[in-house]
Amino acid sequence: MGERAATTEVIDGLISALRDWHPSVSQRACEAIGMMGENAATNEVINRL
């Protein structure tokens, strides 16, 4: 995915996915955020993790 994918819209969607009731959805969102690197490390992402 990479750092270029770390747009506000993408990060907002992944934050929503972190709250999903299904464990595999939140797990994949967490993995995607990790692949984005430091650009995805917003305060909201950190608080959700």
C-alpha beads as a LAMMPS data file, in Angstrom:
LAMMPS data file: protein, C-alpha beads

49 atoms
48 bonds

1 atom types
1 bond types

-500.0 500.0 xlo xhi
-500.0 500.0 ylo yhi
-500.0 500.0 zlo zhi

Masses

1 110.0

Atoms # bond

1 1 1 0.000 0.000 0.000
2 1 1 2.709 2.468 0.977
3 1 1 2.871 5.972 2.351
4 1 1 1.300 7.583 -0.724
5 1 1 -1.951 5.765 0.012
6 1 1 -2.188 7.465 3.412
7 1 1 -4.725 10.068 2.341
8 1 1 -7.289 11.456 4.743
9 1 1 -10.088 9.571 2.997
10 1 1 -8.260 6.236 3.127
11 1 1 -7.247 6.677 6.766
12 1 1 -10.816 7.641 7.731
13 1 1 -12.113 4.490 6.060
14 1 1 -9.563 2.346 7.858
15 1 1 -10.433 3.954 11.196
16 1 1 -14.044 2.953 10.578
17 1 1 -12.897 -0.566 9.733
18 1 1 -10.970 -0.748 13.021
19 1 1 -14.338 -0.480 14.791
20 1 1 -15.926 -3.284 12.754
21 1 1 -17.529 -6.113 14.736
22 1 1 -15.867 -8.755 12.571
23 1 1 -12.320 -9.479 13.783
24 1 1 -10.862 -10.096 10.325
25 1 1 -12.021 -6.672 9.087
26 1 1 -10.378 -4.816 11.951
27 1 1 -7.258 -6.984 11.628
28 1 1 -6.896 -6.200 7.914
29 1 1 -7.414 -2.499 8.595
30 1 1 -4.655 -2.616 11.196
31 1 1 -2.335 -4.371 8.748
32 1 1 -3.080 -1.792 6.045
33 1 1 -2.351 1.080 8.427
34 1 1 0.933 -0.567 9.363
35 1 1 1.941 -0.810 5.704
36 1 1 1.312 2.916 5.240
37 1 1 4.095 3.888 7.597
38 1 1 4.418 7.101 9.574
39 1 1 1.992 9.062 7.392
40 1 1 -0.861 6.993 8.814
41 1 1 0.161 7.592 12.429
42 1 1 -2.405 10.269 13.185
43 1 1 -3.638 10.873 16.721
44 1 1 -6.994 9.318 15.868
45 1 1 -5.367 6.152 14.497
46 1 1 -3.120 5.871 17.544
47 1 1 -6.104 6.310 19.882
48 1 1 -8.082 3.595 18.062
49 1 1 -5.227 1.127 18.240

Bonds

1 1 1 2
2 1 2 3
3 1 3 4
4 1 4 5
5 1 5 6
6 1 6 7
7 1 7 8
8 1 8 9
9 1 9 10
10 1 10 11
11 1 11 12
12 1 12 13
13 1 13 14
14 1 14 15
15 1 15 16
16 1 16 17
17 1 17 18
18 1 18 19
19 1 19 20
20 1 20 21
21 1 21 22
22 1 22 23
23 1 23 24
24 1 24 25
25 1 25 26
26 1 26 27
27 1 27 28
28 1 28 29
29 1 29 30
30 1 30 31
31 1 31 32
32 1 32 33
33 1 33 34
34 1 34 35
35 1 35 36
36 1 36 37
37 1 37 38
38 1 38 39
39 1 39 40
40 1 40 41
41 1 41 42
42 1 42 43
43 1 43 44
44 1 44 45
45 1 45 46
46 1 46 47
47 1 47 48
48 1 48 49
